[in-house]
């Protein structure tokens, strides 16, 4: 998302003006180590594999030094539990799926059953499901609004909602977290989660998509070290 914001001034302004920004991913432990290092820039490039190895195989030490890594899916689950307990309405805005591939058809079916799947896990929650890519004409409920459109798109949509409905409540982009909670997407096996290797599992499952994502990550790393 930070990489995209370097080329998208609208997204960069939205991120800079957010009330709360939550870094996610095992890479946050790598970033801490790079930021603390006083080594010359060229050595930081050479030591990048070493810092990655420490982040993966010294998870307990990283947690002790820098605090707990909170994944987006877990935070979304905690928010839904909180909303259920406090009787706060949650509006989930999911994107329109137009393709006809098997995955697209499965996603549309999951949208039809999303409310039921969430109600099974959070029986007392007040829910409102919207399937749209554009600014809603109205928001029938206010409270907590979660957009699931993916990095960048969801933040831009939520900013438009905030501008049109300034009293709409808490707005947060959660990516694929709802799909994981409802079971449409399968989380990485516990073995990968224990050493922060979710990215490795995702790379195995969808190499084309995640190789492009890793390319952006490395480009952004170069930008940060240079800066």
Secondary structure, 3 states (H helix, E strand, C coil): CHHHHCCCHHHHHHHHCCCCCCCCCCHHHHHHHHHHCCCCHHHHHHCHHHHHHHHHHCHHHHHHHHCCCCCHHHHHHHHHHHHHHHCCEEEEEECCCCCCCHHHHHHHHHHHCHHHHHHHHCCCCEEEEEECCCCCCCCCCCEEEEECCCCCHHHHHHHHHHHHCCCCEEEEECCCHHHHHHCCCCCCCHHHHHCCCHHHHHHHHCHHHHHHHHHHHHHHHHHHHHC
